[in-house]
């Protein structure tokens, strides 16, 4: 078992900052790569710059909000199975 003096490498503030920077560079690179792709839009919005990035982000937020609402709707009391 690890001693409390040694934090896990993923929990260190320096590692977290480094990972944010790396993921930011990757995201920026992928969005900028959109300039290199020839688009064939089926409707107006899917031809806009960075459509896949912002549509995916918005979809993720919608799914999280839906899951939270569904969880609140289906939530039971802690004593549900004891009754």
Secondary structure, 3 states (H helix, E strand, C coil): CCCCCCCCHHHCHHHHHHHHHHHHHHHHHHHHHHHHCCCCCCCCHHHCCCHHHHHHHHHHHHHHHHHHHHHHHHCCCCCCCCC
